[in-house]
Amino acid sequence: MPEITLRELEEGLNDVSWASISHFTLRAREGYPRHVKETVATVVARIKTAPPEQKLPVWYLVDSILKRLGGEFVVHLEPHLCALAQLHMPCESPSLGAKFSEMIATWEPALAVETFQSLREIFEQKLSLTAKQFPDASLSEPEPLLPSSALNSFTDHPVVPAGVAPSLWRGPSAVVDSFDS
């Protein structure tokens, strides 16, 4: 496979897709060590200019570079990560925030401790703001153990299942308690 050119990388990053991330990572490895700075600069520029709906795939390319290439790529990419995360890591919804959170959590081995901690703090602030915008999406209240259909609507006590004698039914707590012993 011929060495990647920066023009190829720039053109490919204009329409990055999930399938192309591995391809770009391999091509960047082929250009190593001559084009590390240029490759990082191209990826950083694309994160800044990508429309919001295309940022996540470009961030997954960053993820791939950090994990698969490491070394000099991390050295040149790491100084940009906090500013990029602050300005160009969209968290408009809880589901998008969860994807970014999962991704960042895997970067700890690749980054300096200070950089990783700063990224986590920046991201926690972003998630906090997202949670305020989407209060119904928070998981602060746990799901009930029994569906409401299993409770008697008049007494809020469990309904005895059909075919079970009421004198033998010990309720759902008996099932839970049996696992504790």
C-alpha positions as a Python dict, from the first residue, in 0.01 Angstrom:
ca = {
    (1, 'M'): (0, 0, 0),
    (2, 'P'): (154, 335, -96),
    (3, 'E'): (226, 597, 165),
    (4, 'I'): (-63, 823, 253),
    (5, 'T'): (-44, 1178, 130),
    (6, 'L'): (-171, 1465, 338),
    (7, 'R'): (-409, 1557, 56),
    (8, 'E'): (-559, 1205, 73),
    (9, 'L'): (-600, 1240, 447),
    (10, 'E'): (-763, 1584, 420),
    (11, 'E'): (-1002, 1467, 148),
    (12, 'G'): (-1087, 1148, 335),
    (13, 'L'): (-1156, 1335, 657),
    (14, 'N'): (-1416, 1547, 480),
    (15, 'D'): (-1637, 1239, 471),
    (16, 'V'): (-1509, 1018, 753),
    (17, 'S'): (-1722, 712, 816),
    (18, 'W'): (-1710, 427, 1062),
    (19, 'A'): (-1560, 200, 796),
    (20, 'S'): (-1285, 444, 707),
    (21, 'I'): (-1146, 490, 1060),
    (22, 'S'): (-930, 175, 1050),
    (23, 'H'): (-818, 261, 699),
    (24, 'F'): (-705, 609, 806),
    (25, 'T'): (-528, 471, 1112),
    (26, 'L'): (-336, 221, 902),
    (27, 'R'): (-248, 485, 645),
    (28, 'A'): (-127, 722, 919),
    (29, 'R'): (95, 443, 1053),
    (30, 'E'): (246, 402, 706),
    (31, 'G'): (338, 771, 694),
    (32, 'Y'): (512, 747, 1030),
    (33, 'P'): (753, 905, 1126),
    (34, 'R'): (769, 1160, 845),
    (35, 'H'): (413, 1291, 867),
    (36, 'V'): (317, 1268, 1235),
    (37, 'K'): (287, 1644, 1293),
    (38, 'E'): (104, 1699, 967),
    (39, 'T'): (-134, 1409, 1027),
    (40, 'V'): (-218, 1534, 1377),
    (41, 'A'): (-263, 1890, 1250),
    (42, 'T'): (-500, 1764, 980),
    (43, 'V'): (-710, 1565, 1228),
    (44, 'V'): (-723, 1859, 1473),
    (45, 'A'): (-831, 2094, 1194),
    (46, 'R'): (-1106, 1850, 1089),
    (47, 'I'): (-1245, 1828, 1442),
    (48, 'K'): (-1267, 2207, 1446),
    (49, 'T'): (-1444, 2234, 1110),
    (50, 'A'): (-1663, 1922, 1103),
    (51, 'P'): (-2035, 1981, 1127),
    (52, 'P'): (-2185, 1857, 1457),
    (53, 'E'): (-2325, 1537, 1303),
    (54, 'Q'): (-1976, 1440, 1178),
    (55, 'K'): (-1777, 1513, 1493),
    (56, 'L'): (-1830, 1177, 1665),
    (57, 'P'): (-1670, 974, 1383),
    (58, 'V'): (-1371, 1211, 1376),
    (59, 'W'): (-1337, 1173, 1752),
    (60, 'Y'): (-1343, 796, 1702),
    (61, 'L'): (-1050, 843, 1464),
    (62, 'V'): (-868, 1028, 1744),
    (63, 'D'): (-956, 736, 1970),
    (64, 'S'): (-807, 492, 1719),
    (65, 'I'): (-490, 699, 1682),
    (66, 'L'): (-441, 722, 2059),
    (67, 'K'): (-490, 350, 2114),
    (68, 'R'): (-336, 195, 1805),
    (69, 'L'): (-57, 432, 1711),
    (70, 'G'): (44, 595, 2038),
    (71, 'G'): (399, 726, 2067),
    (72, 'E'): (470, 1040, 1868),
    (73, 'F'): (106, 1070, 1765),
    (74, 'V'): (5, 1104, 2131),
    (75, 'V'): (290, 1349, 2196),
    (76, 'H'): (159, 1580, 1922),
    (77, 'L'): (-214, 1522, 1979),
    (78, 'E'): (-224, 1541, 2358),
    (79, 'P'): (-163, 1920, 2387),
    (80, 'H'): (-478, 1983, 2178),
    (81, 'L'): (-718, 1740, 2347),
    (82, 'C'): (-851, 1952, 2636),
    (83, 'A'): (-925, 2258, 2420),
    (84, 'L'): (-1080, 2037, 2152),
    (85, 'A'): (-1296, 1858, 2407),
    (86, 'Q'): (-1409, 2188, 2557),
    (87, 'L'): (-1501, 2349, 2227),
    (88, 'H'): (-1567, 2067, 1980),
    (89, 'M'): (-1705, 1766, 2168),
    (90, 'P'): (-2080, 1804, 2138),
    (91, 'C'): (-2298, 1656, 2411),
    (92, 'E'): (-2642, 1774, 2300),
    (93, 'S'): (-2809, 1457, 2421),
    (94, 'P'): (-2755, 1204, 2699),
    (95, 'S'): (-2692, 926, 2446),
    (96, 'L'): (-2421, 1124, 2266),
    (97, 'G'): (-2270, 1218, 2601),
    (98, 'A'): (-2261, 851, 2699),
    (99, 'K'): (-2071, 762, 2380),
    (100, 'F'): (-1810, 1029, 2445),
    (101, 'S'): (-1785, 929, 2812),
    (102, 'E'): (-1720, 564, 2722),
    (103, 'M'): (-1458, 667, 2469),
    (104, 'I'): (-1271, 904, 2702),
    (105, 'A'): (-1265, 642, 2979),
    (106, 'T'): (-1050, 419, 2757),
    (107, 'W'): (-783, 686, 2705),
    (108, 'E'): (-634, 669, 3054),
    (109, 'P'): (-346, 435, 2960),
    (110, 'A'): (-250, 647, 2658),
    (111, 'L'): (-243, 993, 2817),
    (112, 'A'): (-52, 1172, 3089),
    (113, 'V'): (-238, 1164, 3422),
    (114, 'E'): (-292, 1543, 3422),
    (115, 'T'): (-433, 1544, 3070),
    (116, 'F'): (-666, 1256, 3142),
    (117, 'Q'): (-792, 1416, 3464),
    (118, 'S'): (-848, 1749, 3289),
    (119, 'L'): (-1043, 1576, 3013),
    (120, 'R'): (-1261, 1396, 3267),
    (121, 'E'): (-1331, 1724, 3449),
    (122, 'I'): (-1419, 1906, 3126),
    (123, 'F'): (-1644, 1623, 3024),
    (124, 'E'): (-1813, 1596, 3364),
    (125, 'Q'): (-1900, 1967, 3336),
    (126, 'K'): (-2046, 1908, 2988),
    (127, 'L'): (-2250, 1611, 3113),
    (128, 'S'): (-2378, 1818, 3404),
    (129, 'L'): (-2502, 2086, 3164),
    (130, 'T'): (-2661, 1821, 2941),
    (131, 'A'): (-2837, 1667, 3240),
    (132, 'K'): (-2987, 2007, 3323),
    (133, 'Q'): (-3115, 2038, 2966),
    (134, 'F'): (-3262, 1685, 2969),
    (135, 'P'): (-3389, 1631, 3324),
    (136, 'D'): (-3623, 1348, 3218),
    (137, 'A'): (-3329, 1147, 3082),
    (138, 'S'): (-3151, 1120, 3417),
    (139, 'L'): (-3139, 784, 3585),
    (140, 'S'): (-3158, 921, 3937),
    (141, 'E'): (-3467, 718, 4028),
    (142, 'P'): (-3421, 342, 3998),
    (143, 'E'): (-3671, 127, 3812),
    (144, 'P'): (-3914, -58, 4039),
    (145, 'L'): (-3840, -425, 4098),
    (146, 'L'): (-4193, -524, 4001),
    (147, 'P'): (-4381, -385, 3705),
    (148, 'S'): (-4688, -187, 3808),
    (149, 'S'): (-4907, -460, 3653),
    (150, 'A'): (-4783, -701, 3923),
    (151, 'L'): (-4918, -482, 4202),
    (152, 'N'): (-5278, -473, 4321),
    (153, 'S'): (-5391, -123, 4228),
    (154, 'F'): (-5589, -88, 4553),
    (155, 'T'): (-5330, -204, 4806),
    (156, 'D'): (-4993, -177, 4622),
    (157, 'H'): (-4922, -533, 4737),
    (158, 'P'): (-4802, -798, 4494),
    (159, 'V'): (-5070, -992, 4315),
    (160, 'V'): (-5053, -1367, 4382),
    (161, 'P'): (-4971, -1539, 4052),
    (162, 'A'): (-5244, -1754, 3895),
    (163, 'G'): (-5227, -2117, 3999),
    (164, 'V'): (-5044, -2047, 4327),
    (165, 'A'): (-5230, -2095, 4651),
    (166, 'P'): (-5228, -1766, 4849),
    (167, 'S'): (-5110, -1954, 5159),
    (168, 'L'): (-4799, -2071, 4969),
    (169, 'W'): (-4715, -1737, 4806),
    (170, 'R'): (-4438, -1566, 4997),
    (171, 'G'): (-4415, -1275, 4753),
    (172, 'P'): (-4131, -1143, 4541),
    (173, 'S'): (-3916, -1066, 4848),
    (174, 'A'): (-3892, -1441, 4913),
    (175, 'V'): (-3732, -1486, 4573),
    (176, 'V'): (-3482, -1207, 4639),
    (177, 'D'): (-3412, -1334, 4992),
    (178, 'S'): (-3339, -1685, 4866),
    (179, 'F'): (-3038, -1555, 4673),
    (180, 'D'): (-2890, -1398, 4984),
    (181, 'S'): (-2860, -1724, 5175),
}
